[in-house]
């Protein structure tokens, strides 16, 4: 009988050391914008969403998470600037960690593409690097 050859190594499925983190594979849940965090507070359904996508030693990167009320680019995106928001993230992070996953928060400030139409307080002003605004339509046009 001929010897059986070793199975080919699939690099995507091999462990990787990323700084202090030991990933069991190189498949990463990329960040995305779900727009399901009403009043910028992560909702309980996110516990199931993220924990379903967790694997031991797997890396998940959270959706864009605003750093202030003036950092938002879209409605219903989560934030991390109030105690209520931080507390809402805790069970989500705990669920990922309970399954052995590694969870990074993608902090977000959209700068000059912030939309004044989504702010709840008329006294808020936008923090931007310059005073030039995006003209000619939607934010989506920037990427097309």
MODELLER restraints for C-alpha pairs under 7 A, 6 or more apart:
rsr = mdl.restraints
at = mdl.atoms
rsr.add(forms.Gaussian(group=physical.xy_distance, feature=features.Distance(at['CA:12:A'], at['CA:25:A']), mean=6.33, stdev=0.5))
rsr.add(forms.Gaussian(group=physical.xy_distance, feature=features.Distance(at['CA:12:A'], at['CA:26:A']), mean=5.09, stdev=0.5))
rsr.add(forms.Gaussian(group=physical.xy_distance, feature=features.Distance(at['CA:12:A'], at['CA:27:A']), mean=6.45, stdev=0.5))
rsr.add(forms.Gaussian(group=physical.xy_distance, feature=features.Distance(at['CA:13:A'], at['CA:25:A']), mean=4.60, stdev=0.5))
rsr.add(forms.Gaussian(group=physical.xy_distance, feature=features.Distance(at['CA:13:A'], at['CA:26:A']), mean=5.95, stdev=0.5))
rsr.add(forms.Gaussian(group=physical.xy_distance, feature=features.Distance(at['CA:14:A'], at['CA:24:A']), mean=6.63, stdev=0.5))
rsr.add(forms.Gaussian(group=physical.xy_distance, feature=features.Distance(at['CA:14:A'], at['CA:25:A']), mean=4.90, stdev=0.5))
rsr.add(forms.Gaussian(group=physical.xy_distance, feature=features.Distance(at['CA:14:A'], at['CA:26:A']), mean=6.67, stdev=0.5))
rsr.add(forms.Gaussian(group=physical.xy_distance, feature=features.Distance(at['CA:15:A'], at['CA:23:A']), mean=5.51, stdev=0.5))
rsr.add(forms.Gaussian(group=physical.xy_distance, feature=features.Distance(at['CA:15:A'], at['CA:24:A']), mean=4.32, stdev=0.5))
rsr.add(forms.Gaussian(group=physical.xy_distance, feature=features.Distance(at['CA:15:A'], at['CA:25:A']), mean=4.56, stdev=0.5))
rsr.add(forms.Gaussian(group=physical.xy_distance, feature=features.Distance(at['CA:15:A'], at['CA:26:A']), mean=6.81, stdev=0.5))
rsr.add(forms.Gaussian(group=physical.xy_distance, feature=features.Distance(at['CA:16:A'], at['CA:22:A']), mean=6.06, stdev=0.5))
rsr.add(forms.Gaussian(group=physical.xy_distance, feature=features.Distance(at['CA:16:A'], at['CA:23:A']), mean=5.10, stdev=0.5))
rsr.add(forms.Gaussian(group=physical.xy_distance, feature=features.Distance(at['CA:16:A'], at['CA:24:A']), mean=6.50, stdev=0.5))
rsr.add(forms.Gaussian(group=physical.xy_distance, feature=features.Distance(at['CA:16:A'], at['CA:25:A']), mean=6.34, stdev=0.5))
rsr.add(forms.Gaussian(group=physical.xy_distance, feature=features.Distance(at['CA:16:A'], at['CA:26:A']), mean=6.67, stdev=0.5))
rsr.add(forms.Gaussian(group=physical.xy_distance, feature=features.Distance(at['CA:17:A'], at['CA:23:A']), mean=5.98, stdev=0.5))
rsr.add(forms.Gaussian(group=physical.xy_distance, feature=features.Distance(at['CA:22:A'], at['CA:57:A']), mean=6.58, stdev=0.5))
rsr.add(forms.Gaussian(group=physical.xy_distance, feature=features.Distance(at['CA:23:A'], at['CA:57:A']), mean=4.64, stdev=0.5))
rsr.add(forms.Gaussian(group=physical.xy_distance, feature=features.Distance(at['CA:23:A'], at['CA:58:A']), mean=5.70, stdev=0.5))
rsr.add(forms.Gaussian(group=physical.xy_distance, feature=features.Distance(at['CA:23:A'], at['CA:59:A']), mean=6.93, stdev=0.5))
rsr.add(forms.Gaussian(group=physical.xy_distance, feature=features.Distance(at['CA:24:A'], at['CA:56:A']), mean=6.95, stdev=0.5))
rsr.add(forms.Gaussian(group=physical.xy_distance, feature=features.Distance(at['CA:24:A'], at['CA:57:A']), mean=4.63, stdev=0.5))
rsr.add(forms.Gaussian(group=physical.xy_distance, feature=features.Distance(at['CA:24:A'], at['CA:58:A']), mean=6.12, stdev=0.5))
rsr.add(forms.Gaussian(group=physical.xy_distance, feature=features.Distance(at['CA:25:A'], at['CA:58:A']), mean=6.49, stdev=0.5))
rsr.add(forms.Gaussian(group=physical.xy_distance, feature=features.Distance(at['CA:28:A'], at['CA:58:A']), mean=6.72, stdev=0.5))
rsr.add(forms.Gaussian(group=physical.xy_distance, feature=features.Distance(at['CA:28:A'], at['CA:59:A']), mean=5.18, stdev=0.5))
rsr.add(forms.Gaussian(group=physical.xy_distance, feature=features.Distance(at['CA:28:A'], at['CA:60:A']), mean=5.82, stdev=0.5))
rsr.add(forms.Gaussian(group=physical.xy_distance, feature=features.Distance(at['CA:29:A'], at['CA:59:A']), mean=6.51, stdev=0.5))
rsr.add(forms.Gaussian(group=physical.xy_distance, feature=features.Distance(at['CA:29:A'], at['CA:60:A']), mean=4.66, stdev=0.5))
rsr.add(forms.Gaussian(group=physical.xy_distance, feature=features.Distance(at['CA:29:A'], at['CA:61:A']), mean=5.99, stdev=0.5))
rsr.add(forms.Gaussian(group=physical.xy_distance, feature=features.Distance(at['CA:30:A'], at['CA:60:A']), mean=6.75, stdev=0.5))
rsr.add(forms.Gaussian(group=physical.xy_distance, feature=features.Distance(at['CA:30:A'], at['CA:61:A']), mean=5.70, stdev=0.5))
rsr.add(forms.Gaussian(group=physical.xy_distance, feature=features.Distance(at['CA:31:A'], at['CA:61:A']), mean=5.13, stdev=0.5))
rsr.add(forms.Gaussian(group=physical.xy_distance, feature=features.Distance(at['CA:31:A'], at['CA:62:A']), mean=5.39, stdev=0.5))
rsr.add(forms.Gaussian(group=physical.xy_distance, feature=features.Distance(at['CA:31:A'], at['CA:63:A']), mean=4.73, stdev=0.5))
rsr.add(forms.Gaussian(group=physical.xy_distance, feature=features.Distance(at['CA:31:A'], at['CA:64:A']), mean=6.83, stdev=0.5))
rsr.add(forms.Gaussian(group=physical.xy_distance, feature=features.Distance(at['CA:32:A'], at['CA:63:A']), mean=4.75, stdev=0.5))
rsr.add(forms.Gaussian(group=physical.xy_distance, feature=features.Distance(at['CA:32:A'], at['CA:64:A']), mean=6.73, stdev=0.5))
rsr.add(forms.Gaussian(group=physical.xy_distance, feature=features.Distance(at['CA:33:A'], at['CA:63:A']), mean=5.20, stdev=0.5))
rsr.add(forms.Gaussian(group=physical.xy_distance, feature=features.Distance(at['CA:33:A'], at['CA:64:A']), mean=6.05, stdev=0.5))
rsr.add(forms.Gaussian(group=physical.xy_distance, feature=features.Distance(at['CA:35:A'], at['CA:75:A']), mean=6.54, stdev=0.5))
rsr.add(forms.Gaussian(group=physical.xy_distance, feature=features.Distance(at['CA:35:A'], at['CA:76:A']), mean=4.59, stdev=0.5))
rsr.add(forms.Gaussian(group=physical.xy_distance, feature=features.Distance(at['CA:35:A'], at['CA:77:A']), mean=4.75, stdev=0.5))
rsr.add(forms.Gaussian(group=physical.xy_distance, feature=features.Distance(at['CA:36:A'], at['CA:76:A']), mean=5.45, stdev=0.5))
rsr.add(forms.Gaussian(group=physical.xy_distance, feature=features.Distance(at['CA:36:A'], at['CA:77:A']), mean=6.44, stdev=0.5))
rsr.add(forms.Gaussian(group=physical.xy_distance, feature=features.Distance(at['CA:37:A'], at['CA:43:A']), mean=5.63, stdev=0.5))
rsr.add(forms.Gaussian(group=physical.xy_distance, feature=features.Distance(at['CA:37:A'], at['CA:76:A']), mean=4.67, stdev=0.5))
rsr.add(forms.Gaussian(group=physical.xy_distance, feature=features.Distance(at['CA:37:A'], at['CA:77:A']), mean=5.19, stdev=0.5))
rsr.add(forms.Gaussian(group=physical.xy_distance, feature=features.Distance(at['CA:37:A'], at['CA:78:A']), mean=5.15, stdev=0.5))
rsr.add(forms.Gaussian(group=physical.xy_distance, feature=features.Distance(at['CA:38:A'], at['CA:76:A']), mean=4.80, stdev=0.5))
rsr.add(forms.Gaussian(group=physical.xy_distance, feature=features.Distance(at['CA:39:A'], at['CA:76:A']), mean=6.13, stdev=0.5))
rsr.add(forms.Gaussian(group=physical.xy_distance, feature=features.Distance(at['CA:40:A'], at['CA:76:A']), mean=5.41, stdev=0.5))
rsr.add(forms.Gaussian(group=physical.xy_distance, feature=features.Distance(at['CA:40:A'], at['CA:77:A']), mean=5.35, stdev=0.5))
rsr.add(forms.Gaussian(group=physical.xy_distance, feature=features.Distance(at['CA:40:A'], at['CA:78:A']), mean=4.33, stdev=0.5))
rsr.add(forms.Gaussian(group=physical.xy_distance, feature=features.Distance(at['CA:40:A'], at['CA:79:A']), mean=5.23, stdev=0.5))
rsr.add(forms.Gaussian(group=physical.xy_distance, feature=features.Distance(at['CA:41:A'], at['CA:78:A']), mean=5.31, stdev=0.5))
rsr.add(forms.Gaussian(group=physical.xy_distance, feature=features.Distance(at['CA:41:A'], at['CA:79:A']), mean=6.26, stdev=0.5))
rsr.add(forms.Gaussian(group=physical.xy_distance, feature=features.Distance(at['CA:41:A'], at['CA:85:A']), mean=4.99, stdev=0.5))
rsr.add(forms.Gaussian(group=physical.xy_distance, feature=features.Distance(at['CA:41:A'], at['CA:88:A']), mean=6.63, stdev=0.5))
rsr.add(forms.Gaussian(group=physical.xy_distance, feature=features.Distance(at['CA:42:A'], at['CA:78:A']), mean=5.36, stdev=0.5))
rsr.add(forms.Gaussian(group=physical.xy_distance, feature=features.Distance(at['CA:42:A'], at['CA:85:A']), mean=6.55, stdev=0.5))
rsr.add(forms.Gaussian(group=physical.xy_distance, feature=features.Distance(at['CA:42:A'], at['CA:88:A']), mean=5.66, stdev=0.5))
rsr.add(forms.Gaussian(group=physical.xy_distance, feature=features.Distance(at['CA:42:A'], at['CA:89:A']), mean=6.32, stdev=0.5))
rsr.add(forms.Gaussian(group=physical.xy_distance, feature=features.Distance(at['CA:43:A'], at['CA:88:A']), mean=6.99, stdev=0.5))
rsr.add(forms.Gaussian(group=physical.xy_distance, feature=features.Distance(at['CA:46:A'], at['CA:92:A']), mean=6.47, stdev=0.5))
rsr.add(forms.Gaussian(group=physical.xy_distance, feature=features.Distance(at['CA:47:A'], at['CA:91:A']), mean=6.68, stdev=0.5))
rsr.add(forms.Gaussian(group=physical.xy_distance, feature=features.Distance(at['CA:47:A'], at['CA:92:A']), mean=4.48, stdev=0.5))
rsr.add(forms.Gaussian(group=physical.xy_distance, feature=features.Distance(at['CA:47:A'], at['CA:95:A']), mean=6.42, stdev=0.5))
rsr.add(forms.Gaussian(group=physical.xy_distance, feature=features.Distance(at['CA:50:A'], at['CA:96:A']), mean=6.68, stdev=0.5))
rsr.add(forms.Gaussian(group=physical.xy_distance, feature=features.Distance(at['CA:51:A'], at['CA:95:A']), mean=5.77, stdev=0.5))
rsr.add(forms.Gaussian(group=physical.xy_distance, feature=features.Distance(at['CA:51:A'], at['CA:96:A']), mean=5.13, stdev=0.5))
rsr.add(forms.Gaussian(group=physical.xy_distance, feature=features.Distance(at['CA:54:A'], at['CA:96:A']), mean=6.06, stdev=0.5))
rsr.add(forms.Gaussian(group=physical.xy_distance, feature=features.Distance(at['CA:54:A'], at['CA:99:A']), mean=6.55, stdev=0.5))
rsr.add(forms.Gaussian(group=physical.xy_distance, feature=features.Distance(at['CA:54:A'], at['CA:101:A']), mean=5.56, stdev=0.5))
rsr.add(forms.Gaussian(group=physical.xy_distance, feature=features.Distance(at['CA:55:A'], at['CA:99:A']), mean=6.40, stdev=0.5))
rsr.add(forms.Gaussian(group=physical.xy_distance, feature=features.Distance(at['CA:55:A'], at['CA:100:A']), mean=6.48, stdev=0.5))
rsr.add(forms.Gaussian(group=physical.xy_distance, feature=features.Distance(at['CA:55:A'], at['CA:101:A']), mean=5.65, stdev=0.5))
rsr.add(forms.Gaussian(group=physical.xy_distance, feature=features.Distance(at['CA:56:A'], at['CA:99:A']), mean=5.91, stdev=0.5))
rsr.add(forms.Gaussian(group=physical.xy_distance, feature=features.Distance(at['CA:56:A'], at['CA:100:A']), mean=4.17, stdev=0.5))
rsr.add(forms.Gaussian(group=physical.xy_distance, feature=features.Distance(at['CA:56:A'], at['CA:101:A']), mean=5.13, stdev=0.5))
rsr.add(forms.Gaussian(group=physical.xy_distance, feature=features.Distance(at['CA:57:A'], at['CA:100:A']), mean=5.70, stdev=0.5))
rsr.add(forms.Gaussian(group=physical.xy_distance, feature=features.Distance(at['CA:57:A'], at['CA:101:A']), mean=5.12, stdev=0.5))
rsr.add(forms.Gaussian(group=physical.xy_distance, feature=features.Distance(at['CA:57:A'], at['CA:102:A']), mean=6.45, stdev=0.5))
rsr.add(forms.Gaussian(group=physical.xy_distance, feature=features.Distance(at['CA:58:A'], at['CA:101:A']), mean=5.01, stdev=0.5))
rsr.add(forms.Gaussian(group=physical.xy_distance, feature=features.Distance(at['CA:58:A'], at['CA:102:A']), mean=5.97, stdev=0.5))
rsr.add(forms.Gaussian(group=physical.xy_distance, feature=features.Distance(at['CA:59:A'], at['CA:101:A']), mean=6.10, stdev=0.5))
rsr.add(forms.Gaussian(group=physical.xy_distance, feature=features.Distance(at['CA:59:A'], at['CA:102:A']), mean=4.78, stdev=0.5))
rsr.add(forms.Gaussian(group=physical.xy_distance, feature=features.Distance(at['CA:59:A'], at['CA:103:A']), mean=6.00, stdev=0.5))
rsr.add(forms.Gaussian(group=physical.xy_distance, feature=features.Distance(at['CA:60:A'], at['CA:102:A']), mean=6.16, stdev=0.5))
rsr.add(forms.Gaussian(group=physical.xy_distance, feature=features.Distance(at['CA:60:A'], at['CA:103:A']), mean=4.95, stdev=0.5))
rsr.add(forms.Gaussian(group=physical.xy_distance, feature=features.Distance(at['CA:60:A'], at['CA:104:A']), mean=6.32, stdev=0.5))
rsr.add(forms.Gaussian(group=physical.xy_distance, feature=features.Distance(at['CA:61:A'], at['CA:103:A']), mean=5.90, stdev=0.5))
rsr.add(forms.Gaussian(group=physical.xy_distance, feature=features.Distance(at['CA:61:A'], at['CA:104:A']), mean=4.81, stdev=0.5))
rsr.add(forms.Gaussian(group=physical.xy_distance, feature=features.Distance(at['CA:61:A'], at['CA:105:A']), mean=6.03, stdev=0.5))
rsr.add(forms.Gaussian(group=physical.xy_distance, feature=features.Distance(at['CA:61:A'], at['CA:106:A']), mean=6.37, stdev=0.5))
rsr.add(forms.Gaussian(group=physical.xy_distance, feature=features.Distance(at['CA:62:A'], at['CA:104:A']), mean=6.07, stdev=0.5))
rsr.add(forms.Gaussian(group=physical.xy_distance, feature=features.Distance(at['CA:62:A'], at['CA:105:A']), mean=5.01, stdev=0.5))
rsr.add(forms.Gaussian(group=physical.xy_distance, feature=features.Distance(at['CA:62:A'], at['CA:106:A']), mean=5.56, stdev=0.5))
rsr.add(forms.Gaussian(group=physical.xy_distance, feature=features.Distance(at['CA:63:A'], at['CA:106:A']), mean=6.27, stdev=0.5))
rsr.add(forms.Gaussian(group=physical.xy_distance, feature=features.Distance(at['CA:64:A'], at['CA:106:A']), mean=5.33, stdev=0.5))
rsr.add(forms.Gaussian(group=physical.xy_distance, feature=features.Distance(at['CA:64:A'], at['CA:107:A']), mean=6.01, stdev=0.5))
rsr.add(forms.Gaussian(group=physical.xy_distance, feature=features.Distance(at['CA:64:A'], at['CA:108:A']), mean=5.51, stdev=0.5))
rsr.add(forms.Gaussian(group=physical.xy_distance, feature=features.Distance(at['CA:65:A'], at['CA:77:A']), mean=6.69, stdev=0.5))
rsr.add(forms.Gaussian(group=physical.xy_distance, feature=features.Distance(at['CA:65:A'], at['CA:78:A']), mean=5.08, stdev=0.5))
rsr.add(forms.Gaussian(group=physical.xy_distance, feature=features.Distance(at['CA:65:A'], at['CA:79:A']), mean=4.86, stdev=0.5))
rsr.add(forms.Gaussian(group=physical.xy_distance, feature=features.Distance(at['CA:65:A'], at['CA:80:A']), mean=6.48, stdev=0.5))
rsr.add(forms.Gaussian(group=physical.xy_distance, feature=features.Distance(at['CA:65:A'], at['CA:106:A']), mean=5.87, stdev=0.5))
rsr.add(forms.Gaussian(group=physical.xy_distance, feature=features.Distance(at['CA:65:A'], at['CA:107:A']), mean=4.87, stdev=0.5))
rsr.add(forms.Gaussian(group=physical.xy_distance, feature=features.Distance(at['CA:65:A'], at['CA:108:A']), mean=5.26, stdev=0.5))
rsr.add(forms.Gaussian(group=physical.xy_distance, feature=features.Distance(at['CA:66:A'], at['CA:72:A']), mean=5.83, stdev=0.5))
rsr.add(forms.Gaussian(group=physical.xy_distance, feature=features.Distance(at['CA:66:A'], at['CA:78:A']), mean=6.28, stdev=0.5))
rsr.add(forms.Gaussian(group=physical.xy_distance, feature=features.Distance(at['CA:66:A'], at['CA:79:A']), mean=4.36, stdev=0.5))
rsr.add(forms.Gaussian(group=physical.xy_distance, feature=features.Distance(at['CA:66:A'], at['CA:80:A']), mean=6.21, stdev=0.5))
rsr.add(forms.Gaussian(group=physical.xy_distance, feature=features.Distance(at['CA:66:A'], at['CA:107:A']), mean=5.96, stdev=0.5))
rsr.add(forms.Gaussian(group=physical.xy_distance, feature=features.Distance(at['CA:66:A'], at['CA:108:A']), mean=4.75, stdev=0.5))
rsr.add(forms.Gaussian(group=physical.xy_distance, feature=features.Distance(at['CA:66:A'], at['CA:109:A']), mean=5.96, stdev=0.5))
rsr.add(forms.Gaussian(group=physical.xy_distance, feature=features.Distance(at['CA:67:A'], at['CA:79:A']), mean=6.09, stdev=0.5))
rsr.add(forms.Gaussian(group=physical.xy_distance, feature=features.Distance(at['CA:67:A'], at['CA:80:A']), mean=5.70, stdev=0.5))
rsr.add(forms.Gaussian(group=physical.xy_distance, feature=features.Distance(at['CA:67:A'], at['CA:81:A']), mean=5.43, stdev=0.5))
rsr.add(forms.Gaussian(group=physical.xy_distance, feature=features.Distance(at['CA:67:A'], at['CA:107:A']), mean=6.29, stdev=0.5))
rsr.add(forms.Gaussian(group=physical.xy_distance, feature=features.Distance(at['CA:67:A'], at['CA:108:A']), mean=6.05, stdev=0.5))
rsr.add(forms.Gaussian(group=physical.xy_distance, feature=features.Distance(at['CA:67:A'], at['CA:109:A']), mean=6.36, stdev=0.5))
rsr.add(forms.Gaussian(group=physical.xy_distance, feature=features.Distance(at['CA:68:A'], at['CA:81:A']), mean=5.48, stdev=0.5))
rsr.add(forms.Gaussian(group=physical.xy_distance, feature=features.Distance(at['CA:70:A'], at['CA:125:A']), mean=6.91, stdev=0.5))
rsr.add(forms.Gaussian(group=physical.xy_distance, feature=features.Distance(at['CA:70:A'], at['CA:126:A']), mean=5.60, stdev=0.5))
rsr.add(forms.Gaussian(group=physical.xy_distance, feature=features.Distance(at['CA:70:A'], at['CA:127:A']), mean=6.69, stdev=0.5))
rsr.add(forms.Gaussian(group=physical.xy_distance, feature=features.Distance(at['CA:71:A'], at['CA:108:A']), mean=6.96, stdev=0.5))
rsr.add(forms.Gaussian(group=physical.xy_distance, feature=features.Distance(at['CA:71:A'], at['CA:109:A']), mean=4.40, stdev=0.5))
rsr.add(forms.Gaussian(group=physical.xy_distance, feature=features.Distance(at['CA:71:A'], at['CA:110:A']), mean=5.71, stdev=0.5))
rsr.add(forms.Gaussian(group=physical.xy_distance, feature=features.Distance(at['CA:71:A'], at['CA:111:A']), mean=6.63, stdev=0.5))
rsr.add(forms.Gaussian(group=physical.xy_distance, feature=features.Distance(at['CA:71:A'], at['CA:114:A']), mean=6.48, stdev=0.5))
rsr.add(forms.Gaussian(group=physical.xy_distance, feature=features.Distance(at['CA:72:A'], at['CA:109:A']), mean=6.48, stdev=0.5))
rsr.add(forms.Gaussian(group=physical.xy_distance, feature=features.Distance(at['CA:72:A'], at['CA:110:A']), mean=6.40, stdev=0.5))
rsr.add(forms.Gaussian(group=physical.xy_distance, feature=features.Distance(at['CA:72:A'], at['CA:114:A']), mean=5.93, stdev=0.5))
rsr.add(forms.Gaussian(group=physical.xy_distance, feature=features.Distance(at['CA:73:A'], at['CA:110:A']), mean=5.77, stdev=0.5))
rsr.add(forms.Gaussian(group=physical.xy_distance, feature=features.Distance(at['CA:73:A'], at['CA:113:A']), mean=6.60, stdev=0.5))
rsr.add(forms.Gaussian(group=physical.xy_distance, feature=features.Distance(at['CA:73:A'], at['CA:114:A']), mean=4.67, stdev=0.5))
rsr.add(forms.Gaussian(group=physical.xy_distance, feature=features.Distance(at['CA:73:A'], at['CA:115:A']), mean=5.66, stdev=0.5))
rsr.add(forms.Gaussian(group=physical.xy_distance, feature=features.Distance(at['CA:75:A'], at['CA:118:A']), mean=6.16, stdev=0.5))
rsr.add(forms.Gaussian(group=physical.xy_distance, feature=features.Distance(at['CA:79:A'], at['CA:85:A']), mean=6.04, stdev=0.5))
rsr.add(forms.Gaussian(group=physical.xy_distance, feature=features.Distance(at['CA:80:A'], at['CA:86:A']), mean=5.49, stdev=0.5))
rsr.add(forms.Gaussian(group=physical.xy_distance, feature=features.Distance(at['CA:93:A'], at['CA:103:A']), mean=6.67, stdev=0.5))
rsr.add(forms.Gaussian(group=physical.xy_distance, feature=features.Distance(at['CA:96:A'], at['CA:102:A']), mean=6.94, stdev=0.5))
rsr.add(forms.Gaussian(group=physical.xy_distance, feature=features.Distance(at['CA:96:A'], at['CA:103:A']), mean=6.86, stdev=0.5))
rsr.add(forms.Gaussian(group=physical.xy_distance, feature=features.Distance(at['CA:111:A'], at['CA:127:A']), mean=6.39, stdev=0.5))
rsr.add(forms.Gaussian(group=physical.xy_distance, feature=features.Distance(at['CA:111:A'], at['CA:128:A']), mean=4.81, stdev=0.5))
rsr.add(forms.Gaussian(group=physical.xy_distance, feature=features.Distance(at['CA:111:A'], at['CA:129:A']), mean=6.72, stdev=0.5))
rsr.add(forms.Gaussian(group=physical.xy_distance, feature=features.Distance(at['CA:112:A'], at['CA:128:A']), mean=5.02, stdev=0.5))
rsr.add(forms.Gaussian(group=physical.xy_distance, feature=features.Distance(at['CA:112:A'], at['CA:129:A']), mean=6.88, stdev=0.5))
rsr.add(forms.Gaussian(group=physical.xy_distance, feature=features.Distance(at['CA:112:A'], at['CA:133:A']), mean=6.07, stdev=0.5))
rsr.add(forms.Gaussian(group=physical.xy_distance, feature=features.Distance(at['CA:113:A'], at['CA:134:A']), mean=6.36, stdev=0.5))
rsr.add(forms.Gaussian(group=physical.xy_distance, feature=features.Distance(at['CA:113:A'], at['CA:139:A']), mean=6.90, stdev=0.5))
rsr.add(forms.Gaussian(group=physical.xy_distance, feature=features.Distance(at['CA:114:A'], at['CA:126:A']), mean=6.94, stdev=0.5))
